Amino acid sequence: MPVPHDIAAETELWNAFADSAFKDDAEPSFCWTQYAGHGPGPELLGAPESVLEIGCGTGRALAHLARLGVKTTGVDLSPRMVQRAGGKWASLGVWIEQGEVLDWLTADQGRYDAVYSIFGAAWFTDPSCLFPLVREHLVPGGMFVFSQPPAIPGAYGPQGMYKDGFAGKAMFTYRYSYKPAVWERHLVRAGFASAEATVVDAPKAGHIGTLIVRARA
């Protein structure tokens, strides 16, 4: 059953996140996992000439790709983050737009060699709505790659998530968690030719790993 996303309230939440997450002295960086310098890099995207990052946040990954000569576009829900990240990385050719990802993809006419999400919109958007739109925006053979924490055993589907613990204003959003095989089925159902979901172990035993999902159009 679909959950009742309140986009205005979620925009407020991600604006608050922007205030804490964006650092003016940040450097370009690309990492799929939550551990700096750990795990695979942008090679999972193939060798794209153009990419779209959905839920691009600080834009550091886009900036890294732009330095490699890739045409980079990002979309993020937070106007505050878009203003700050778009301004910081504009000199590298990074283009970032503000929008709710489903509405933005519905209106966008672009086609990309790769679409990706690093703990971004692919984690916070109903996959049954998102994945068919992503598939439409990929060139034949294009890659869709996303990462997020793996599901907690027994806790699958949409999950409510409060911001900043359990005190203060009730700001929350929904994230989506499934077993790797279920992610693969969602992607194939959306029209992808192939899909593979794996969990990369954390650098320290017993710590939270990272789910990385790859699908080819």
C-alpha positions in Angstrom: 0.0 0.0 0.0 1.4 3.4 -0.9 2.5 5.6 2.0 1.4 9.2 2.3 4.4 11.3 1.3 4.0 14.9 2.2 6.4 16.6 -0.2 6.2 20.0 1.4 7.1 18.6 4.8 9.9 16.5 3.3 11.3 19.5 1.5 11.5 21.2 4.9 13.3 18.2 6.3 15.9 18.1 3.5 16.4 21.8 3.8 17.3 21.3 7.4 19.6 18.4 6.4 21.3 20.8 3.9 22.3 23.1 6.7 24.2 20.4 8.5 25.5 18.4 5.5 26.8 21.0 3.1 30.3 22.2 3.8 31.7 25.1 1.9 35.2 23.6 1.9 34.1 20.2 0.6 36.0 18.6 -2.2 34.7 16.4 -5.1 34.4 12.8 -3.9 32.7 9.7 -5.2 32.0 6.8 -2.8 29.0 4.4 -2.9 29.4 3.4 0.7 29.1 5.3 4.0 32.8 4.7 4.7 35.3 7.0 3.0 37.7 5.3 0.6 35.9 1.9 1.0 34.2 -0.1 -1.7 33.9 0.3 -5.5 34.0 3.7 -7.3 32.4 5.2 -10.4 33.5 2.3 -12.6 30.1 0.7 -11.7 28.5 3.3 -14.0 30.5 2.0 -17.0 32.1 4.7 -19.1 29.2 7.2 -19.4 29.4 10.5 -21.3 26.3 11.8 -19.4 24.9 11.0 -16.0 21.9 12.0 -13.9 22.1 11.8 -10.1 18.7 11.7 -8.4 18.8 13.1 -4.9 22.2 14.5 -5.4 22.6 16.2 -2.1 25.9 18.1 -1.7 26.9 17.3 -5.4 30.3 16.0 -4.5 29.9 12.9 -6.6 28.7 15.0 -9.6 31.7 17.2 -9.2 34.0 14.2 -9.2 32.5 12.9 -12.5 32.6 16.4 -14.0 36.3 16.6 -13.4 36.6 13.4 -15.4 34.9 15.0 -18.4 31.4 13.6 -17.8 28.3 15.7 -18.6 26.6 15.9 -15.2 23.1 16.7 -14.1 21.6 16.4 -10.7 18.1 16.8 -9.1 17.4 17.3 -5.4 14.3 18.1 -3.4 15.9 20.7 -1.2 16.0 24.3 -2.7 18.6 25.2 -0.1 20.9 22.3 -1.1 20.4 23.0 -4.8 21.3 26.6 -4.3 24.5 25.9 -2.4 25.7 22.8 -4.3 24.7 24.3 -7.7 26.7 27.4 -6.9 29.7 25.6 -5.6 30.2 23.2 -8.5 28.9 25.3 -11.4 32.5 26.2 -12.5 33.0 22.5 -13.2 30.0 22.3 -15.5 27.7 20.6 -12.9 24.0 21.4 -13.5 21.6 20.9 -10.5 17.9 21.4 -10.6 15.3 21.5 -7.8 12.3 19.2 -7.9 10.5 16.2 -6.5 12.1 13.3 -8.4 8.9 11.7 -9.9 7.6 15.0 -11.1 11.0 16.0 -12.4 11.6 12.8 -14.4 8.1 13.0 -15.8 8.8 16.5 -17.2 12.4 15.9 -18.2 13.1 15.0 -21.9 16.7 14.0 -21.4 18.4 10.6 -21.9 21.4 9.6 -20.0 24.1 6.9 -20.2 23.8 6.4 -16.5 21.4 7.3 -13.7 22.5 6.8 -10.1 21.7 7.5 -6.5 24.0 7.4 -3.4 21.8 7.1 -0.3 19.5 9.4 -2.3 16.2 9.4 -4.1 16.3 5.7 -4.8 16.1 5.1 -1.1 13.3 7.5 -0.4 10.9 7.0 -3.4 8.5 4.2 -4.1 10.4 1.9 -6.5 7.2 0.9 -8.4 6.8 4.6 -9.4 10.5 5.5 -9.7 12.1 2.6 -11.6 9.9 2.8 -14.8 10.7 6.5 -15.1 14.4 5.9 -14.6 14.3 3.2 -17.3 12.7 5.7 -19.7 15.6 8.1 -19.2 18.4 5.7 -20.0 19.8 5.1 -23.4 19.8 1.5 -24.6 22.3 -0.4 -22.5 22.5 2.4 -19.9 23.2 1.7 -16.3 21.1 2.5 -13.2 23.1 2.1 -10.0 22.1 3.0 -6.4 23.4 2.4 -2.9 21.8 2.5 0.6 22.0 0.6 3.8 20.7 -3.0 3.6 17.3 -3.8 5.1 17.1 -4.8 8.7 16.0 -8.4 8.7 12.2 -8.7 8.9 11.7 -4.9 8.2 10.8 -4.6 4.6 8.9 -2.2 2.5 8.4 1.5 3.3 9.9 2.6 6.6 9.2 5.8 8.5 12.3 7.8 9.5 12.4 10.8 11.9 15.0 13.4 11.5 17.4 14.1 14.4 16.3 11.4 16.8 13.0 11.5 18.7 13.0 15.1 20.1 12.0 18.3 18.6 9.7 19.0 15.6 8.2 15.9 14.1 10.0 16.0 10.8 9.9 12.6 9.0 10.1 10.9 5.6 9.8 7.4 4.3 12.6 5.2 3.0 12.2 1.8 1.2 14.0 -1.4 2.2 13.9 -4.8 0.6 16.0 -8.0 0.4 18.4 -7.9 -2.6 16.3 -10.4 -4.6 13.2 -8.2 -4.2 15.1 -5.1 -5.5 16.1 -7.2 -8.5 12.5 -8.2 -9.2 11.3 -4.6 -8.9 13.9 -3.6 -11.6 13.1 -6.4 -14.0 9.4 -5.6 -13.6 10.1 -2.0 -14.5 11.7 -3.1 -17.8 15.4 -3.4 -17.1 17.2 -6.2 -19.0 19.2 -7.3 -16.0 19.6 -6.4 -12.3 22.0 -7.4 -9.6 21.8 -6.4 -5.9 24.7 -7.2 -3.5 25.8 -6.2 0.0 29.3 -4.8 0.4 30.6 -5.6 3.8 31.8 -2.8 6.1 35.5 -2.4 6.5 35.1 -3.5 10.1 33.4 -6.8 11.0 30.0 -6.5 12.5 29.4 -3.0 11.2 26.6 -2.0 8.8 27.3 -2.9 5.2 26.1 -1.2 2.0 23.5 -2.5 -0.5 24.6 -1.7 -4.0 22.2 -2.4 -6.9 23.0 -2.3 -10.6 20.6 -2.6 -13.5 21.1 -2.4 -17.2 18.5 -0.9 -19.5 
